[in-house]
């Protein structure tokens, strides 16, 4: 990337100050009728007397005759000539003839219409100057305009101008990878509006930070990439699916709340994934395009949003227990992910006494509950008395809160709730107060909510009010790419390509992956659309759920030996099958027992 400052340089002293900033400097602004305008003779004088080591630049409007300027210029060695006006191919050809060794820039004014932008982009210019047509106004660049140009012609070399300063230059360079930048008012200060050494130093530092990673292997952003696979993406899809805006939003979220511990930016990860797909001989261009659409349409849940969801859920719980004498000790917290979510629930909501056994019984989930029931039914167990005490304290609680980070297919939650509901049914005749079960989910899908209703045991509790479901973030059927109601992708053909790609991806990368064998069996398919065909395109800040398309999270080598890594790599919770089977057997033994000895032992205490 070429970086230089195009400034209103009027003296050797200003050149020296700019050069000391450590960035290539070019500078003469000559906008007839605009701020900083200069007579033609002064322009040629400044260009000719500029230090030999400095790149030479002139910015000319159509009020200055090119031929006359060429004749007056004693040193015909301009490095850059910017035509800051509306012109056509004839003007470009004349400029090339008069200045054969000069890079010619054409104006792309922020005031231009889309038709005018498209016409200019067809000109044979070396680069395009994105600036306000008046020039030198100090007005900030137009981001929507730059986004449109990126979509229309990703490979275009852009010089970005307009209100650049040390606060915004880093984002501009990283987001757009411009060919060059123009800074003037952003590095001036004081009564006489002169270049400020401190402002220049900060500006240069920001500039270097933004461009320092340019030479790494996968560092070019989507907007500036001009080689495969980006070159295969049609402009119609880019505009129709609003790809640039979606990727920009995801990138901003990823910048402020980095996904897991990834060292690469989101755009770098997406670029890598698309390149890997494009390199596979079985993947046509339209599938690569569908993959980009899927990545851009992904919903990313940053950590702060999830913290807010925990606060929201606690408000729901509080409204249910505030009527009791001691509301803070009237509820028990289960968690479908024992430890992490419960810890956050107590910490984020500033609930004290988390480790106080008298306030919070340490039965975190259904596995621990089942083991406590087994110990309570065996007087010879060394944990018998402790288990009895814990179960009695649990039975005294008026509200049982079942914390859920995400219920997407509903399968895991239904299993946990049915076991808790079974325990609830066993003790409800032995307690003096009704017990209410509250499910508090951060994220829930319509598929999961329907799965809860399909369970006869849970549906009965829902109907009599013993069970309630609260969730902070709800995802409707439109979030499932395998559902006919999916509205994540606008073009039906692109959506079908995404489905075809997902089916192929499962056959190439998933079907022979031994680590995913148990998940495939439980899902009943090859995970074409994620676990139990949830078909989601979501990623949490801490991990990507398996309910999302494997295209998002899978990493591995396919049958043909090609490697792939999704932009949201997943860290799997690989619990051994033996442990899972033991837990299932434990509850099977409890439920099928003719006599619940633990219940008799609890009553005898």
C-alpha positions as CSV (number, residue, x, y, z in Angstrom):
1,X,0.0,0.0,0.0
2,X,1.3,3.5,-0.9
3,X,0.9,6.0,1.8
4,X,1.5,9.7,1.4
5,X,0.2,13.0,2.6
6,X,-1.2,15.3,0.0
7,X,-1.0,18.6,1.7
8,X,-1.1,22.4,1.1
9,X,2.7,22.6,1.2
10,X,3.9,26.1,0.6
11,X,7.5,26.1,1.8
12,X,10.6,24.0,2.4
13,X,10.1,24.3,6.1
14,X,6.7,22.6,5.8
15,X,8.2,19.9,3.6
16,X,10.9,19.3,6.3
17,X,8.3,19.1,9.1
18,X,6.2,16.6,7.1
19,X,9.2,14.5,6.1
20,X,10.3,14.2,9.7
21,X,7.0,12.4,10.4
22,X,8.4,9.3,8.8
23,X,5.9,8.9,6.0
24,X,6.3,9.6,2.3
25,X,5.2,13.1,1.6
26,X,3.8,14.6,-1.6
27,X,2.2,18.0,-1.6
28,X,0.8,20.8,-3.6
29,X,-2.9,21.5,-3.5
30,X,-4.1,23.8,-6.2
31,X,-7.8,23.9,-6.4
32,X,-8.9,26.9,-8.4
33,X,-11.7,28.7,-6.6
34,X,-11.4,26.4,-3.6
35,X,-9.7,26.7,-0.2
36,X,-5.9,26.8,-0.7
37,X,-6.1,27.7,-4.4
38,X,-2.9,28.9,-6.1
39,X,-2.1,30.6,-9.4
40,X,-0.7,28.4,-12.1
41,X,2.8,30.0,-11.8
42,X,2.9,29.3,-8.1
43,X,1.9,25.7,-8.6
44,X,4.7,25.1,-11.0
45,X,7.2,27.0,-8.8
46,X,6.3,24.8,-5.7
47,X,6.5,21.6,-7.6
48,X,9.8,22.5,-9.1
49,X,11.4,23.7,-5.9
50,X,10.2,20.7,-3.8
51,X,13.0,18.6,-2.4
52,X,14.2,16.0,-4.9
53,X,13.6,13.2,-2.3
54,X,9.9,14.0,-2.0
55,X,7.3,12.5,-4.3
56,X,5.8,15.3,-6.3
57,X,2.1,15.7,-6.6
58,X,-0.3,18.2,-8.1
59,X,-4.0,18.4,-7.7
60,X,-5.6,20.2,-10.7
61,X,-9.2,21.2,-11.5
62,X,-10.6,21.7,-15.0
63,X,-10.0,25.5,-14.5
64,X,-6.3,24.9,-15.1
65,X,-5.2,24.0,-18.6
66,X,-3.2,20.7,-18.7
67,X,-1.2,21.6,-21.7
68,X,-0.2,25.0,-20.3
69,X,0.7,23.4,-17.0
70,X,2.9,20.9,-18.7
71,X,4.7,23.7,-20.7
72,X,5.2,25.8,-17.5
73,X,6.5,22.9,-15.5
74,X,10.3,22.9,-15.9
75,X,10.8,19.5,-14.2
76,X,8.4,17.2,-15.9
77,X,8.7,14.5,-13.3
78,X,5.5,14.6,-11.4
79,X,4.9,11.3,-9.5
80,X,1.1,11.9,-9.1
81,X,-1.4,14.1,-10.9
82,X,-4.9,14.3,-9.5
83,X,-7.6,15.5,-11.8
84,X,-10.0,17.0,-9.2
85,X,-12.9,17.6,-11.5
86,X,-15.5,15.8,-13.7
87,X,-13.8,14.6,-16.8
88,X,-13.8,11.8,-19.4
89,X,-11.5,9.4,-21.2
90,X,-10.2,12.2,-23.4
91,X,-8.8,14.1,-20.4
92,X,-7.2,10.9,-19.0
93,X,-5.5,10.2,-22.4
94,X,-4.3,13.8,-22.6
95,X,-2.8,13.6,-19.1
96,X,-1.0,10.4,-20.0
97,X,0.4,12.0,-23.1
98,X,1.7,15.1,-21.3
99,X,2.9,13.2,-18.2
100,X,3.9,9.7,-19.5
101,X,5.6,8.6,-16.2
102,X,3.0,10.0,-13.9
103,X,0.3,8.1,-12.1
104,X,-3.1,9.7,-12.9
105,X,-5.8,10.0,-10.4
106,X,-9.5,10.6,-11.2
107,X,-12.0,12.3,-8.9
108,X,-14.7,10.2,-7.2
109,X,-16.7,12.9,-5.5
110,X,-18.8,12.0,-2.5
111,X,-21.6,14.0,-4.1
112,X,-21.6,11.8,-7.2
113,X,-24.7,9.6,-7.9
114,X,-24.3,5.8,-8.3
115,X,-24.4,6.2,-12.1
116,X,-21.7,8.8,-12.0
117,X,-19.6,6.6,-9.7
118,X,-19.9,3.7,-12.1
119,X,-19.0,5.8,-15.1
120,X,-15.8,7.1,-13.4
121,X,-14.8,3.6,-12.3
122,X,-14.8,2.6,-15.9
123,X,-12.1,5.2,-16.7
124,X,-8.5,4.0,-17.2
125,X,-7.2,5.9,-14.2
126,X,-4.3,4.6,-12.0
127,X,-6.2,5.5,-8.8
128,X,-9.4,7.3,-7.7
129,X,-9.5,10.3,-5.4
130,X,-12.4,10.0,-3.0
131,X,-13.0,13.6,-1.9
132,X,-15.6,16.3,-1.7
133,X,-16.0,18.0,-5.1
134,X,-15.1,21.4,-3.6
135,X,-12.0,20.1,-2.0
136,X,-10.2,21.4,1.0
137,X,-13.4,21.7,3.0
138,X,-12.3,19.7,6.0
139,X,-15.6,17.8,5.9
140,X,-15.3,14.1,6.9
141,X,-15.2,11.4,4.3
142,X,-18.5,9.6,3.4
143,X,-18.3,6.0,4.7
144,X,-21.5,4.9,2.8
145,X,-19.9,6.1,-0.4
146,X,-16.7,4.2,0.2
147,X,-18.7,1.1,1.0
148,X,-20.5,1.3,-2.3
149,X,-17.3,1.7,-4.2
150,X,-15.9,-1.3,-2.5
151,X,-18.8,-3.4,-3.6
152,X,-18.8,-2.0,-7.1
153,X,-15.1,-2.5,-7.7
154,X,-13.2,-4.2,-4.9
155,X,-9.9,-3.9,-6.7
156,X,-10.0,-0.2,-7.3
157,X,-7.1,1.8,-5.9
158,X,-8.6,4.6,-3.7
159,X,-7.1,7.7,-2.3
160,X,-9.2,8.7,0.7
161,X,-9.6,12.4,1.6
162,X,-11.9,14.4,3.8
163,X,-11.5,15.2,7.4
164,X,-8.8,12.6,8.2
165,X,-7.1,13.0,11.6
166,X,-5.3,10.8,14.2
167,X,-8.7,9.7,15.6
168,X,-10.1,8.1,12.4
169,X,-7.1,7.3,10.2
170,X,-6.4,3.9,11.8
171,X,-9.9,2.7,11.1
172,X,-9.9,4.0,7.6
173,X,-6.7,2.3,6.7
174,X,-7.7,-1.0,8.3
175,X,-11.2,-1.0,6.9
176,X,-10.5,0.1,3.3
177,X,-6.7,-0.5,2.7
178,X,-6.5,2.7,0.6
179,X,-3.9,3.2,-2.0
180,X,-3.2,6.6,-0.5
181,X,-4.5,9.2,2.0
182,X,-4.9,12.9,1.9
183,X,-4.5,14.8,5.2
184,X,-4.4,18.5,5.7
185,X,-6.7,20.2,8.3
186,X,-6.4,17.2,10.6
187,X,-2.7,18.0,11.3
188,X,-3.0,21.8,11.5
189,X,-3.6,24.0,14.5
190,X,-3.1,27.5,16.0
191,X,-4.1,31.0,15.0
192,X,-2.3,30.7,11.6
193,X,-3.5,27.2,10.9
194,X,0.0,25.8,10.5
195,X,1.1,22.2,10.5
196,X,1.4,21.0,14.1
197,X,4.4,18.7,14.8
198,X,2.6,16.9,17.7
199,X,-0.5,16.3,15.6
200,X,1.7,15.0,12.7
201,X,3.6,12.7,15.1
202,X,0.4,11.1,16.5
203,X,-1.1,10.9,13.0
204,X,2.0,9.1,11.7
205,X,2.1,6.7,14.6
206,X,-1.5,5.8,14.1
207,X,-0.8,5.3,10.4
208,X,2.1,3.0,11.0
209,X,0.1,0.9,13.5
210,X,-2.7,0.5,11.0
211,X,-0.4,-0.5,8.1
212,X,2.2,-2.5,10.1
213,X,0.5,-5.9,9.6
214,X,0.1,-5.5,5.8
215,X,2.8,-7.9,4.8
216,X,1.5,-10.9,6.9
217,X,0.1,-13.8,5.0
218,X,-3.6,-13.2,5.4
219,X,-3.9,-9.6,6.3
220,X,-5.7,-7.8,3.4
221,X,-9.3,-7.0,4.3
222,X,-12.2,-8.1,2.2
223,X,-12.7,-4.7,0.7
224,X,-9.3,-4.5,-0.9
225,X,-8.8,-8.1,-1.9
226,X,-8.7,-8.5,-5.7
227,X,-7.8,-12.1,-6.2
228,X,-9.7,-15.4,-5.8
229,X,-12.0,-16.1,-4.1
230,X,-13.2,-12.5,-3.8
231,X,-13.1,-11.9,-7.6
232,X,-15.7,-14.6,-8.1
233,X,-18.4,-12.8,-6.0
234,X,-21.0,-11.1,-8.2
235,X,-21.8,-7.4,-7.5
236,X,-25.5,-8.3,-7.6
237,X,-25.1,-10.7,-4.6
238,X,-22.8,-8.2,-2.8
239,X,-25.5,-5.5,-3.0
240,X,-28.6,-7.8,-2.7
241,X,-27.3,-9.5,0.4
242,X,-25.8,-6.2,1.8
243,X,-22.5,-8.1,2.4
244,X,-20.3,-5.1,3.1
245,X,-22.5,-3.6,5.8
246,X,-23.0,-7.0,7.5
247,X,-19.3,-7.7,7.5
248,X,-18.5,-4.3,8.8
249,X,-20.9,-4.8,11.7
250,X,-19.4,-8.2,12.5
251,X,-15.9,-6.8,12.2
252,X,-16.6,-4.0,14.6
253,X,-18.1,-6.5,17.2
254,X,-15.1,-8.7,16.7
255,X,-12.7,-5.8,17.2
256,X,-14.3,-4.6,20.4
257,X,-15.0,-8.1,21.8
258,X,-12.6,-10.5,20.2
259,X,-13.9,-14.0,19.5
260,X,-12.3,-16.4,22.0
261,X,-8.5,-15.9,21.9
262,X,-8.2,-15.5,18.1
263,X,-5.2,-13.5,17.0
264,X,-6.6,-13.0,13.5
265,X,-9.4,-10.6,12.7
266,X,-12.8,-11.8,11.6
267,X,-12.1,-10.7,8.0
268,X,-8.8,-12.6,8.0
269,X,-10.5,-15.7,9.2
270,X,-13.3,-15.4,6.6
271,X,-10.8,-14.8,3.9
272,X,-8.9,-17.9,4.9
273,X,-12.1,-20.1,5.0
274,X,-13.2,-18.9,1.6
275,X,-9.8,-19.4,0.1
276,X,-9.7,-23.0,1.4
277,X,-13.1,-23.7,-0.1
278,X,-12.1,-22.0,-3.4
279,X,-9.0,-24.2,-3.6
280,X,-11.1,-27.4,-3.5
281,X,-11.8,-28.7,-7.0
282,X,-15.3,-29.8,-6.1
283,X,-16.4,-26.4,-5.0
284,X,-17.9,-24.2,-7.8
285,X,-17.8,-20.4,-7.5
286,X,-21.4,-20.1,-6.6
287,X,-20.8,-22.2,-3.4
288,X,-18.0,-19.9,-2.4
289,X,-20.4,-17.0,-2.9
290,X,-23.0,-18.8,-0.8
291,X,-20.4,-19.3,2.0
292,X,-19.6,-15.6,2.0
293,X,-23.3,-14.8,2.3
294,X,-23.6,-17.2,5.2
295,X,-20.6,-15.8,7.0
296,X,-21.9,-12.2,6.6
297,X,-25.4,-13.2,7.8
298,X,-24.0,-14.8,11.0
299,X,-25.3,-13.4,14.3
300,X,-22.5,-12.7,16.7
301,X,-23.3,-12.4,20.4
302,X,-20.6,-10.3,22.2
303,X,-19.9,-10.8,25.8
304,X,-21.5,-7.5,27.0
305,X,-24.8,-8.5,25.4
306,X,-24.7,-11.9,27.1
307,X,-24.0,-10.2,30.4
308,X,-27.0,-7.9,29.9
309,X,-29.1,-11.0,29.2
310,X,-28.1,-12.4,32.6
311,X,-29.2,-9.2,34.3
312,X,-32.5,-9.3,32.4
313,X,-33.1,-12.9,33.5
314,X,-32.3,-12.1,37.2
315,X,-35.0,-9.4,37.1
316,X,-37.5,-12.0,36.0
317,X,-36.4,-14.3,38.8
318,X,-36.6,-11.4,41.3
319,X,-40.2,-10.6,40.3
320,X,-41.1,-14.2,41.2
321,X,-39.4,-14.3,44.6
322,X,-39.8,-10.7,45.9
323,X,-43.1,-11.6,47.5
324,X,-41.3,-14.1,49.9
325,X,-39.9,-13.1,53.3
326,X,-36.3,-13.8,52.3
327,X,-36.2,-13.5,48.5
328,X,-32.5,-13.9,48.1
329,X,-32.5,-17.3,49.8
330,X,-35.9,-18.5,48.4
331,X,-34.5,-19.8,45.1
332,X,-32.0,-22.4,44.0
333,X,-30.0,-22.3,40.8
334,X,-29.4,-25.3,38.6
335,X,-27.3,-24.9,35.4
336,X,-27.2,-27.0,32.3
337,X,-23.5,-26.0,32.2
338,X,-22.5,-26.4,35.8
339,X,-20.0,-23.8,37.0
340,X,-19.5,-21.2,34.4
341,X,-23.0,-19.8,33.8
342,X,-24.0,-20.1,37.5
343,X,-20.8,-18.2,38.5
344,X,-21.7,-15.4,36.0
345,X,-25.3,-15.3,37.3
346,X,-24.2,-14.7,40.9
347,X,-21.3,-12.4,40.0
348,X,-22.9,-10.2,37.3
349,X,-26.0,-9.7,39.5
350,X,-24.0,-9.0,42.6
351,X,-25.6,-11.9,44.6
352,X,-23.5,-12.3,47.7
353,X,-22.9,-15.6,49.6
354,X,-22.5,-17.7,46.6
355,X,-20.4,-20.3,48.5
356,X,-22.5,-20.1,51.7
357,X,-24.0,-23.6,52.0
358,X,-26.8,-22.2,54.2
359,X,-27.9,-20.0,51.3
360,X,-26.9,-21.8,48.1
361,X,-26.9,-25.6,48.1
362,X,-24.1,-26.9,45.8
363,X,-26.3,-29.0,43.5
364,X,-25.4,-27.4,40.2
365,X,-27.0,-29.8,37.6
366,X,-29.0,-32.9,37.0
367,X,-25.9,-35.2,37.2
368,X,-25.1,-33.9,40.7
369,X,-28.8,-34.1,41.7
370,X,-28.9,-37.8,40.6
371,X,-25.8,-38.7,42.6
372,X,-27.2,-36.9,45.6
373,X,-30.4,-39.1,45.3
374,X,-28.3,-42.2,45.0
375,X,-26.3,-41.3,48.1
376,X,-29.4,-40.4,50.0
377,X,-30.9,-43.8,49.4
378,X,-27.8,-45.7,50.6
379,X,-27.3,-45.3,54.4
380,X,-23.9,-47.0,54.0
381,X,-22.6,-44.2,51.7
382,X,-20.1,-41.9,53.4
383,X,-22.0,-39.0,51.7
384,X,-25.4,-40.2,52.9
385,X,-26.0,-37.5,55.6
386,X,-24.7,-34.7,53.5
387,X,-26.9,-35.7,50.6
388,X,-30.0,-35.8,52.8
389,X,-29.2,-32.4,54.1
390,X,-28.7,-30.9,50.6
391,X,-31.9,-32.5,49.3
392,X,-33.9,-31.2,52.2
393,X,-32.5,-27.7,51.7
394,X,-33.4,-27.9,48.0
395,X,-36.9,-29.0,48.8
396,X,-37.3,-25.9,51.0
397,X,-36.7,-23.6,48.1
398,X,-39.8,-22.1,46.6
399,X,-38.3,-21.5,43.2
400,X,-35.9,-23.6,41.2
401,X,-34.1,-21.6,38.5
402,X,-32.7,-23.6,35.6
403,X,-30.0,-21.5,34.0
404,X,-29.4,-22.1,30.3
405,X,-26.8,-20.4,28.1
406,X,-28.5,-21.5,24.9
407,X,-31.3,-23.9,24.0
408,X,-31.2,-24.2,20.3
409,X,-32.4,-27.7,19.4
410,X,-34.0,-28.1,22.9
411,X,-32.8,-31.7,23.2
412,X,-30.4,-31.3,26.1
413,X,-32.8,-29.0,28.0
414,X,-35.7,-31.3,27.6
415,X,-33.6,-34.2,29.1
416,X,-32.5,-32.1,32.1
417,X,-36.0,-30.6,32.7
418,X,-37.7,-34.0,32.6
419,X,-35.3,-35.3,35.3
420,X,-35.8,-32.2,37.5
421,X,-39.6,-32.5,36.9
422,X,-39.5,-36.1,38.0
423,X,-37.8,-35.1,41.2
424,X,-40.3,-32.3,41.6
425,X,-43.2,-34.8,41.2
426,X,-41.7,-37.1,43.8
427,X,-41.5,-34.5,46.6
428,X,-44.4,-32.2,45.9
429,X,-46.7,-34.2,48.2
430,X,-44.1,-34.0,51.0
431,X,-43.5,-30.2,51.1
432,X,-45.8,-27.6,52.5
433,X,-45.4,-25.1,49.7
434,X,-45.7,-25.3,45.9
435,X,-42.4,-25.3,44.0
436,X,-42.1,-23.4,40.8
437,X,-39.5,-24.3,38.1
438,X,-38.2,-21.3,36.1
439,X,-36.2,-21.8,33.0
440,X,-34.0,-18.8,32.4
441,X,-32.3,-19.0,29.0
442,X,-29.9,-16.5,27.5
443,X,-30.8,-17.6,23.9
444,X,-33.7,-19.8,22.8
445,X,-35.1,-20.8,19.4
446,X,-38.6,-21.6,18.4
447,X,-37.5,-25.1,17.7
448,X,-36.4,-25.6,21.3
449,X,-39.6,-24.1,22.7
450,X,-41.6,-26.5,20.5
451,X,-39.5,-29.4,21.8
452,X,-40.4,-28.5,25.4
453,X,-44.1,-28.6,24.5
454,X,-43.7,-32.0,22.9
455,X,-42.7,-33.5,26.2
456,X,-45.9,-34.7,28.0
457,X,-44.3,-34.3,31.5
458,X,-43.1,-30.7,30.7
459,X,-46.3,-29.7,28.9
460,X,-48.3,-30.7,32.0
461,X,-46.2,-28.5,34.2
462,X,-46.4,-25.6,31.8
463,X,-50.2,-25.9,31.7
464,X,-50.6,-25.9,35.5
465,X,-48.1,-23.1,36.0
466,X,-45.4,-25.1,37.8
467,X,-43.0,-24.5,34.9
468,X,-42.3,-21.2,33.1
469,X,-39.9,-20.4,30.3
470,X,-38.1,-17.0,30.1
471,X,-35.4,-16.1,27.6
472,X,-33.5,-12.9,26.8
473,X,-32.9,-13.5,23.1
474,X,-35.4,-15.3,20.9
475,X,-34.6,-16.7,17.5
476,X,-37.5,-17.5,15.2
477,X,-37.8,-20.1,12.4
478,X,-36.4,-17.6,10.0
479,X,-32.9,-18.2,11.5
480,X,-32.8,-21.8,10.3
481,X,-31.3,-22.1,6.8
482,X,-32.9,-25.5,6.4
483,X,-36.4,-24.1,7.0
484,X,-38.6,-22.8,4.2
485,X,-39.2,-19.7,6.3
486,X,-35.6,-18.8,6.4
487,X,-35.1,-15.0,5.8
488,X,-31.3,-14.7,6.5
489,X,-30.6,-15.0,2.7
490,X,-32.6,-12.8,0.3
491,X,-32.0,-14.7,-2.9
492,X,-33.6,-18.2,-3.0
493,X,-31.0,-19.5,-5.4
494,X,-28.2,-18.4,-3.1
495,X,-30.0,-20.1,-0.2
496,X,-30.3,-23.3,-2.2
497,X,-26.6,-23.1,-3.0
498,X,-25.8,-22.7,0.7
499,X,-27.9,-25.8,1.4
500,X,-26.1,-27.8,-1.3
501,X,-22.7,-26.6,0.0
502,X,-23.7,-27.7,3.5
503,X,-24.7,-31.2,2.3
504,X,-21.4,-31.5,0.4
505,X,-19.4,-30.2,3.3
506,X,-20.8,-32.8,5.6
507,X,-20.0,-35.6,3.2
508,X,-16.4,-34.3,2.6
509,X,-15.4,-33.2,6.1
510,X,-17.9,-34.4,8.7
511,X,-18.9,-38.0,7.9
512,X,-15.5,-39.5,8.7
513,X,-14.6,-37.3,11.6
514,X,-14.3,-39.7,14.5
515,X,-14.5,-36.9,17.1
516,X,-18.0,-36.1,15.9
517,X,-19.2,-39.7,15.8
518,X,-21.4,-39.5,18.9
519,X,-22.8,-36.1,17.9
520,X,-23.8,-37.5,14.5
521,X,-25.5,-40.5,16.1
522,X,-27.4,-38.3,18.5
523,X,-28.3,-35.9,15.7
524,X,-29.5,-38.7,13.5
525,X,-27.7,-37.3,10.4
526,X,-24.3,-36.1,9.2
527,X,-24.7,-32.7,10.7
528,X,-25.4,-31.1,7.3
529,X,-27.2,-28.2,9.1
530,X,-25.6,-28.5,12.5
531,X,-26.8,-30.6,15.5
532,X,-30.3,-31.9,14.9
533,X,-30.7,-29.7,11.8
534,X,-30.9,-26.5,13.8
535,X,-29.5,-24.7,10.7
536,X,-28.3,-21.7,12.6
537,X,-25.7,-19.1,11.7
538,X,-24.8,-17.8,15.2
539,X,-21.6,-17.6,17.2
540,X,-21.2,-16.6,20.9
541,X,-18.1,-14.7,22.0
542,X,-16.9,-17.7,24.0
543,X,-17.6,-20.4,21.4
544,X,-19.6,-21.4,18.3
545,X,-22.5,-23.8,19.0
546,X,-22.7,-27.1,17.1
547,X,-26.3,-26.1,16.2
548,X,-24.7,-23.7,13.7
549,X,-23.7,-24.9,10.3
550,X,-20.3,-26.8,10.5
551,X,-19.2,-24.4,7.8
552,X,-18.9,-21.8,10.6
553,X,-17.0,-23.9,13.2
554,X,-15.5,-27.1,11.8
555,X,-11.7,-27.5,11.4
556,X,-10.1,-30.5,9.8
557,X,-9.0,-32.3,6.7
558,X,-11.5,-33.7,4.2
559,X,-11.5,-36.9,2.2
560,X,-9.5,-35.4,-0.6
561,X,-6.8,-34.1,1.8
562,X,-7.8,-30.5,1.7
563,X,-7.8,-28.6,5.0
564,X,-10.6,-26.3,6.2
565,X,-11.0,-24.1,9.2
566,X,-14.2,-22.1,9.8
567,X,-14.2,-18.4,10.9
568,X,-15.6,-19.3,14.3
569,X,-13.5,-22.3,15.4
570,X,-15.1,-24.3,18.1
571,X,-13.6,-25.9,21.2
572,X,-15.6,-29.0,21.9
573,X,-16.6,-30.3,25.3
574,X,-15.5,-33.9,24.7
575,X,-17.0,-35.7,27.6
576,X,-16.2,-39.4,27.3
577,X,-19.1,-41.6,26.2
578,X,-18.5,-43.9,29.2
579,X,-19.2,-41.0,31.6
580,X,-22.3,-40.0,29.7
581,X,-23.6,-43.5,29.7
582,X,-23.0,-43.8,33.4
583,X,-25.1,-40.7,34.0
584,X,-27.9,-42.0,31.9
585,X,-27.8,-45.4,33.6
586,X,-27.9,-43.6,37.0
587,X,-31.1,-41.8,36.2
588,X,-32.6,-44.9,34.6
589,X,-32.0,-46.8,37.8
590,X,-33.6,-44.0,39.9
591,X,-36.7,-43.6,37.8
592,X,-37.4,-47.3,37.4
593,X,-36.9,-48.2,41.1
594,X,-40.1,-49.6,42.7
595,X,-39.4,-47.7,45.9
596,X,-37.6,-44.4,46.3
597,X,-35.6,-45.1,49.4
598,X,-34.0,-41.6,49.3
599,X,-37.5,-40.1,49.7
600,X,-38.2,-42.3,52.8
601,X,-34.8,-41.4,54.3
602,X,-35.5,-37.7,53.7
603,X,-38.8,-38.0,55.6
604,X,-37.2,-39.9,58.5
605,X,-34.7,-37.2,59.2
